[in-house]
Amino acid sequence: MTSVQVIERHDLDALFDALAQDGHTIIGPTVRDRAIVFDEIRGVADLPIGWTDEQDGGHYRLRRREDEALFGFAVGPHSWKRYQLPPQVTLWQGRVDGQGGITEITPPAPDERRYAFIGARSCDLHAIGILEHVIGQTSQPPFIVAVQCAQAGGTCFCVSMNTGPVATSGFDLALTEAIDGDRHHFVVEVGSDAGERVLAKVPHREATDGDQDEAKAIHAHTASQMGRELDTSGIK
């Protein structure tokens, strides 16, 4: 694996382009029906730019942020499960003949889509792993671009379940979004050989000690919002 890297905000669309060129259908967060939901997206412009969410028991509301963060929200009302275990599956198809009988019964063509998940959080990665263990890998495994949480929601539970807020495995690339005045960038950890190959197609540079300290501070701040002391000594 490579060392920790940095992608500037203006270069992030190159990541989407690289995934699309590799034949992936890209699924990520977008704003629809006054919520942040997962759907097929094509680039940075489809992300919830400048939006965040307020969550608590029985309460969910979007509001504008004071910056242009792309992932400045907590986990929303949707999950990745519908792409692992679709709610509707065609079992067979056929034709109805002149007498009302069904003929030419054939199985459907296999779904050969290769998904790329953009914006999965640490708790999502644990859920994805558990579902794969229960149902098995029903299709090609998705390419996962995780995003480290930068804020907590009122309904977050990762601390009590020991599933976050920092993703440490189960991803191909993991992004920590950092905004400091006019500077907007992503500190990137590579989690697989596939992640390294994709990152090679995206403009990036090696992270400095300052970049890595900035990412650690963001991780620790999110953990403190959840009432947890985060040991950053082992974070790359």
C-alpha positions in Angstrom: 0.0 0.0 0.0 1.0 3.6 -0.5 1.5 6.1 2.3 -1.2 8.5 3.3 -2.0 10.9 0.4 -4.0 14.1 -0.2 -6.5 14.9 -3.0 -7.4 18.5 -3.4 -11.2 19.3 -3.7 -10.8 20.5 -7.3 -9.3 17.1 -8.3 -12.0 14.9 -6.7 -14.0 14.5 -9.9 -11.0 12.6 -11.3 -11.8 9.9 -8.7 -15.4 9.6 -10.1 -14.0 9.5 -13.7 -11.5 6.8 -12.8 -14.2 4.6 -11.2 -16.5 5.1 -14.2 -13.8 4.3 -16.7 -13.2 1.0 -14.7 -16.9 0.1 -15.4 -18.3 0.9 -11.9 -21.9 2.2 -11.3 -21.3 4.9 -8.7 -23.6 5.0 -5.7 -23.3 7.9 -3.2 -25.2 10.5 -1.2 -27.4 13.1 -2.8 -30.2 15.4 -1.8 -33.7 14.3 -2.7 -37.1 14.8 -1.0 -35.6 16.9 1.7 -33.2 14.1 2.8 -29.7 12.9 2.1 -30.2 9.5 0.4 -28.1 7.0 -1.6 -28.6 6.9 -5.3 -26.7 6.6 -8.6 -24.4 9.7 -9.0 -22.0 10.8 -11.7 -19.7 13.3 -10.0 -19.0 15.8 -7.2 -21.9 18.1 -8.4 -24.4 15.4 -7.4 -23.2 15.3 -3.7 -24.9 17.2 -0.9 -22.6 20.2 -1.3 -23.0 22.6 1.7 -25.8 20.5 3.3 -25.9 19.0 6.8 -28.6 17.2 8.8 -30.0 17.6 12.3 -30.9 14.3 13.8 -32.4 13.1 17.1 -35.1 10.8 18.3 -38.0 11.2 15.9 -36.4 14.2 14.2 -34.6 14.7 10.9 -34.1 17.9 9.1 -31.7 19.3 6.5 -30.1 22.7 6.9 -27.4 24.7 5.0 -23.9 24.7 6.3 -21.6 27.7 6.4 -19.1 26.0 4.1 -19.1 23.9 1.0 -18.4 20.5 2.6 -19.3 17.5 0.5 -19.8 15.0 3.3 -20.7 17.3 6.2 -23.6 15.2 7.5 -24.2 12.1 9.6 -25.5 8.8 8.4 -28.9 9.3 6.8 -32.2 7.3 6.5 -30.9 5.0 3.8 -28.5 2.1 3.9 -26.3 0.2 1.4 -28.4 -2.9 1.9 -30.6 -2.5 -1.1 -27.6 -2.8 -3.3 -26.3 -5.9 -1.6 -29.8 -7.5 -1.2 -32.2 -5.9 -3.7 -35.8 -5.7 -2.5 -37.0 -6.9 -5.9 -35.4 -9.6 -8.0 -36.6 -11.1 -11.3 -36.6 -14.9 -11.0 -37.8 -15.8 -14.5 -39.5 -14.3 -17.6 -41.6 -15.7 -20.4 -44.2 -15.1 -23.1 -48.0 -15.6 -23.0 -49.2 -17.5 -26.0 -52.6 -17.2 -27.7 -54.2 -19.7 -25.3 -53.0 -17.9 -22.3 -50.2 -20.3 -21.5 -46.8 -19.2 -20.5 -44.0 -20.3 -22.9 -40.3 -19.5 -23.5 -39.6 -19.4 -19.8 -36.0 -18.2 -19.3 -33.9 -17.0 -16.4 -33.1 -13.3 -16.4 -29.7 -12.0 -17.6 -27.3 -11.8 -14.6 -26.8 -8.4 -13.1 -23.2 -7.7 -13.9 -23.0 -4.2 -12.6 -19.9 -3.4 -10.6 -20.8 -0.9 -7.8 -18.6 1.7 -6.3 -19.9 3.0 -2.9 -18.9 6.6 -2.2 -19.3 7.9 1.3 -19.7 4.8 3.4 -19.1 5.4 7.1 -17.4 3.1 9.7 -20.8 1.8 11.0 -21.8 1.2 7.3 -18.7 -0.9 6.7 -19.5 -3.1 9.7 -23.1 -3.6 8.5 -21.9 -4.4 5.0 -19.5 -7.0 6.3 -22.1 -8.6 8.6 -24.7 -8.9 5.7 -22.0 -10.4 3.4 -21.3 -13.0 6.1 -25.0 -13.8 6.5 -26.1 -14.0 2.8 -22.7 -14.5 1.2 -21.2 -12.4 -1.6 -24.1 -12.4 -4.1 -22.3 -10.2 -6.7 -19.0 -8.6 -7.3 -17.8 -6.9 -4.2 -18.2 -3.1 -4.4 -15.3 -0.7 -4.5 -15.7 1.3 -1.3 -14.6 4.9 -0.8 -15.2 5.4 2.9 -15.6 8.8 4.5 -14.5 9.4 8.1 -17.1 11.1 10.2 -16.5 14.7 11.0 -19.7 15.2 13.0 -22.0 13.1 15.1 -25.8 12.8 14.9 -28.1 12.6 17.8 -28.9 9.0 16.9 -25.4 7.8 16.3 -24.5 4.6 18.1 -21.0 3.6 16.8 -19.3 4.2 20.1 -21.6 1.9 22.1 -21.2 -0.8 19.4 -17.4 -0.2 18.9 -18.0 0.4 15.2 -16.5 3.8 14.8 -16.4 6.7 14.3 -13.1 6.0 12.4 -13.1 3.4 9.7 -10.0 1.2 10.0 -10.7 -1.6 7.6 -13.2 -2.8 4.9 -12.5 0.0 2.5 -10.5 0.6 -0.7 -10.0 4.3 0.0 -10.9 6.3 3.1 -11.3 10.1 2.9 -11.0 12.6 5.7 -12.5 15.9 4.5 -10.7 19.0 5.8 -11.7 22.6 5.2 -9.5 25.4 6.5 -10.6 28.8 5.1 -10.2 28.7 1.3 -8.3 25.4 1.5 -10.5 22.3 0.9 -8.9 18.9 0.6 -9.1 15.2 1.5 -6.6 13.1 3.4 -6.7 9.7 1.9 -5.8 6.3 3.4 -5.4 3.4 1.0 -6.9 0.1 2.1 -6.4 -2.2 -0.8 -4.4 -2.9 -4.0 -7.6 -1.9 -6.0 -7.6 1.4 -4.1 -4.0 2.0 -4.9 -4.6 1.4 -8.6 -7.6 3.8 -8.7 -5.7 6.5 -6.7 -2.9 6.3 -9.3 -5.3 7.7 -11.8 -6.2 10.7 -9.6 -4.0 13.8 -9.1 -2.7 13.6 -5.5 0.4 14.2 -3.4 1.9 12.6 -0.3 0.4 13.8 2.9 2.7 15.9 5.2 2.9 15.4 8.9 0.6 18.5 9.2 -2.0 16.9 6.9 -2.0 13.8 9.0 -2.2 15.7 12.3 -5.2 17.6 10.8 -7.0 14.4 10.0 -6.3 13.0 13.5 -7.7 16.1 15.1 -10.9 15.8 13.0 -11.2 12.1 14.1 -10.7 13.0 17.7 -13.2 15.8 17.6 -15.9 13.6 16.2 -15.2 11.0 18.9 -15.4 13.6 21.6 -18.8 14.6 20.3 -19.8 11.0 21.1 -18.3 11.1 24.5 -15.3 8.9 23.6 -11.6 9.5 24.1 -9.9 8.5 20.8 -6.4 7.2 20.8 -4.9 8.6 17.6 -1.4 7.1 18.1 -2.3 4.2 15.9 -4.0 6.2 13.2 -1.9 6.6 10.0 
